[in-house]
Amino acid sequence: MNMVFVLVLLSLVLAVCAVWALIWAINKNQFDDLDSPAYSILDDDNEPNIHKKQPPVEDVTNANPNEKQHKTQ
């Protein structure tokens, strides 16, 4: 019978925590705009992708002038 009291108290504590979390979320405006984030994925971005990897640029300033260059025919 003692275990029933413990379980009832634990369930009441859990219910109070859930109600507190709901009230906190409402006061922090978590439920104000539920539709805009869903549609933001459909917006077109006209900006170029700046995270694209660019091919490495060959550095010609450190080229050895004495080195023979091979010409292909």
PyMOL CGO cylinders between C-alpha atoms (Angstrom):
from pymol import cmd
from pymol.cgo import CYLINDER

trace = [
    CYLINDER, 0.00, 0.00, 0.00, 2.93, 2.32, 0.61, 0.3, 1, 1, 1, 1, 1, 1,
    CYLINDER, 2.93, 2.32, 0.61, 3.98, 1.97, -3.00, 0.3, 1, 1, 1, 1, 1, 1,
    CYLINDER, 3.98, 1.97, -3.00, 0.61, 3.29, -4.18, 0.3, 1, 1, 1, 1, 1, 1,
    CYLINDER, 0.61, 3.29, -4.18, 1.16, 6.51, -2.22, 0.3, 1, 1, 1, 1, 1, 1,
    CYLINDER, 1.16, 6.51, -2.22, 4.62, 6.91, -3.74, 0.3, 1, 1, 1, 1, 1, 1,
    CYLINDER, 4.62, 6.91, -3.74, 3.26, 6.40, -7.26, 0.3, 1, 1, 1, 1, 1, 1,
    CYLINDER, 3.26, 6.40, -7.26, 0.40, 8.85, -6.68, 0.3, 1, 1, 1, 1, 1, 1,
    CYLINDER, 0.40, 8.85, -6.68, 2.81, 11.47, -5.39, 0.3, 1, 1, 1, 1, 1, 1,
    CYLINDER, 2.81, 11.47, -5.39, 5.16, 10.92, -8.34, 0.3, 1, 1, 1, 1, 1, 1,
    CYLINDER, 5.16, 10.92, -8.34, 2.30, 11.24, -10.82, 0.3, 1, 1, 1, 1, 1, 1,
    CYLINDER, 2.30, 11.24, -10.82, 1.15, 14.48, -9.16, 0.3, 1, 1, 1, 1, 1, 1,
    CYLINDER, 1.15, 14.48, -9.16, 4.69, 15.90, -9.34, 0.3, 1, 1, 1, 1, 1, 1,
    CYLINDER, 4.69, 15.90, -9.34, 4.92, 14.93, -13.00, 0.3, 1, 1, 1, 1, 1, 1,
    CYLINDER, 4.92, 14.93, -13.00, 1.53, 16.54, -13.73, 0.3, 1, 1, 1, 1, 1, 1,
    CYLINDER, 1.53, 16.54, -13.73, 2.57, 19.76, -11.98, 0.3, 1, 1, 1, 1, 1, 1,
    CYLINDER, 2.57, 19.76, -11.98, 5.81, 19.84, -13.99, 0.3, 1, 1, 1, 1, 1, 1,
    CYLINDER, 5.81, 19.84, -13.99, 3.88, 19.35, -17.25, 0.3, 1, 1, 1, 1, 1, 1,
    CYLINDER, 3.88, 19.35, -17.25, 1.45, 22.17, -16.42, 0.3, 1, 1, 1, 1, 1, 1,
    CYLINDER, 1.45, 22.17, -16.42, 4.36, 24.44, -15.45, 0.3, 1, 1, 1, 1, 1, 1,
    CYLINDER, 4.36, 24.44, -15.45, 6.14, 23.68, -18.74, 0.3, 1, 1, 1, 1, 1, 1,
    CYLINDER, 6.14, 23.68, -18.74, 2.97, 24.46, -20.72, 0.3, 1, 1, 1, 1, 1, 1,
    CYLINDER, 2.97, 24.46, -20.72, 2.45, 27.76, -18.91, 0.3, 1, 1, 1, 1, 1, 1,
    CYLINDER, 2.45, 27.76, -18.91, 6.12, 28.68, -19.39, 0.3, 1, 1, 1, 1, 1, 1,
    CYLINDER, 6.12, 28.68, -19.39, 5.90, 27.95, -23.14, 0.3, 1, 1, 1, 1, 1, 1,
    CYLINDER, 5.90, 27.95, -23.14, 2.75, 30.05, -23.50, 0.3, 1, 1, 1, 1, 1, 1,
    CYLINDER, 2.75, 30.05, -23.50, 4.32, 32.97, -21.62, 0.3, 1, 1, 1, 1, 1, 1,
    CYLINDER, 4.32, 32.97, -21.62, 7.49, 32.79, -23.75, 0.3, 1, 1, 1, 1, 1, 1,
    CYLINDER, 7.49, 32.79, -23.75, 5.38, 32.98, -26.97, 0.3, 1, 1, 1, 1, 1, 1,
    CYLINDER, 5.38, 32.98, -26.97, 6.39, 29.55, -28.21, 0.3, 1, 1, 1, 1, 1, 1,
    CYLINDER, 6.39, 29.55, -28.21, 2.98, 28.98, -29.81, 0.3, 1, 1, 1, 1, 1, 1,
    CYLINDER, 2.98, 28.98, -29.81, 2.50, 32.37, -31.52, 0.3, 1, 1, 1, 1, 1, 1,
    CYLINDER, 2.50, 32.37, -31.52, 3.47, 31.53, -35.11, 0.3, 1, 1, 1, 1, 1, 1,
    CYLINDER, 3.47, 31.53, -35.11, 3.15, 27.87, -36.03, 0.3, 1, 1, 1, 1, 1, 1,
    CYLINDER, 3.15, 27.87, -36.03, 2.63, 28.28, -39.81, 0.3, 1, 1, 1, 1, 1, 1,
    CYLINDER, 2.63, 28.28, -39.81, 5.51, 30.48, -41.00, 0.3, 1, 1, 1, 1, 1, 1,
    CYLINDER, 5.51, 30.48, -41.00, 8.37, 28.04, -40.27, 0.3, 1, 1, 1, 1, 1, 1,
    CYLINDER, 8.37, 28.04, -40.27, 6.60, 25.36, -42.30, 0.3, 1, 1, 1, 1, 1, 1,
    CYLINDER, 6.60, 25.36, -42.30, 6.37, 27.62, -45.36, 0.3, 1, 1, 1, 1, 1, 1,
    CYLINDER, 6.37, 27.62, -45.36, 9.87, 29.10, -45.08, 0.3, 1, 1, 1, 1, 1, 1,
    CYLINDER, 9.87, 29.10, -45.08, 11.33, 26.02, -46.78, 0.3, 1, 1, 1, 1, 1, 1,
    CYLINDER, 11.33, 26.02, -46.78, 9.45, 26.96, -49.96, 0.3, 1, 1, 1, 1, 1, 1,
    CYLINDER, 9.45, 26.96, -49.96, 11.03, 30.43, -50.23, 0.3, 1, 1, 1, 1, 1, 1,
    CYLINDER, 11.03, 30.43, -50.23, 13.57, 30.84, -53.00, 0.3, 1, 1, 1, 1, 1, 1,
    CYLINDER, 13.57, 30.84, -53.00, 17.02, 32.05, -52.07, 0.3, 1, 1, 1, 1, 1, 1,
    CYLINDER, 17.02, 32.05, -52.07, 18.43, 34.34, -54.74, 0.3, 1, 1, 1, 1, 1, 1,
    CYLINDER, 18.43, 34.34, -54.74, 21.80, 34.57, -53.01, 0.3, 1, 1, 1, 1, 1, 1,
    CYLINDER, 21.80, 34.57, -53.01, 24.62, 32.38, -54.28, 0.3, 1, 1, 1, 1, 1, 1,
    CYLINDER, 24.62, 32.38, -54.28, 25.70, 29.48, -52.16, 0.3, 1, 1, 1, 1, 1, 1,
    CYLINDER, 25.70, 29.48, -52.16, 28.73, 30.83, -50.30, 0.3, 1, 1, 1, 1, 1, 1,
    CYLINDER, 28.73, 30.83, -50.30, 29.47, 27.50, -48.68, 0.3, 1, 1, 1, 1, 1, 1,
    CYLINDER, 29.47, 27.50, -48.68, 30.37, 25.83, -51.98, 0.3, 1, 1, 1, 1, 1, 1,
    CYLINDER, 30.37, 25.83, -51.98, 33.93, 24.65, -52.19, 0.3, 1, 1, 1, 1, 1, 1,
    CYLINDER, 33.93, 24.65, -52.19, 35.97, 26.54, -54.75, 0.3, 1, 1, 1, 1, 1, 1,
    CYLINDER, 35.97, 26.54, -54.75, 38.61, 24.66, -56.76, 0.3, 1, 1, 1, 1, 1, 1,
    CYLINDER, 38.61, 24.66, -56.76, 42.13, 25.43, -55.57, 0.3, 1, 1, 1, 1, 1, 1,
    CYLINDER, 42.13, 25.43, -55.57, 43.90, 28.17, -57.48, 0.3, 1, 1, 1, 1, 1, 1,
    CYLINDER, 43.90, 28.17, -57.48, 47.35, 27.27, -58.80, 0.3, 1, 1, 1, 1, 1, 1,
    CYLINDER, 47.35, 27.27, -58.80, 50.03, 29.50, -57.33, 0.3, 1, 1, 1, 1, 1, 1,
    CYLINDER, 50.03, 29.50, -57.33, 52.35, 30.66, -60.13, 0.3, 1, 1, 1, 1, 1, 1,
    CYLINDER, 52.35, 30.66, -60.13, 54.35, 33.14, -58.04, 0.3, 1, 1, 1, 1, 1, 1,
    CYLINDER, 54.35, 33.14, -58.04, 56.50, 30.38, -56.51, 0.3, 1, 1, 1, 1, 1, 1,
    CYLINDER, 56.50, 30.38, -56.51, 57.23, 28.65, -59.82, 0.3, 1, 1, 1, 1, 1, 1,
    CYLINDER, 57.23, 28.65, -59.82, 60.86, 27.78, -60.43, 0.3, 1, 1, 1, 1, 1, 1,
    CYLINDER, 60.86, 27.78, -60.43, 62.07, 29.66, -63.54, 0.3, 1, 1, 1, 1, 1, 1,
    CYLINDER, 62.07, 29.66, -63.54, 64.82, 27.10, -64.13, 0.3, 1, 1, 1, 1, 1, 1,
    CYLINDER, 64.82, 27.10, -64.13, 62.35, 24.23, -64.29, 0.3, 1, 1, 1, 1, 1, 1,
    CYLINDER, 62.35, 24.23, -64.29, 61.64, 23.01, -67.81, 0.3, 1, 1, 1, 1, 1, 1,
    CYLINDER, 61.64, 23.01, -67.81, 58.05, 23.19, -68.82, 0.3, 1, 1, 1, 1, 1, 1,
    CYLINDER, 58.05, 23.19, -68.82, 56.66, 20.32, -70.83, 0.3, 1, 1, 1, 1, 1, 1,
    CYLINDER, 56.66, 20.32, -70.83, 54.71, 21.25, -73.91, 0.3, 1, 1, 1, 1, 1, 1,
    CYLINDER, 54.71, 21.25, -73.91, 52.20, 18.80, -75.30, 0.3, 1, 1, 1, 1, 1, 1,
    CYLINDER, 52.20, 18.80, -75.30, 51.76, 18.63, -79.02, 0.3, 1, 1, 1, 1, 1, 1,
]
cmd.load_cgo(trace, "trace")
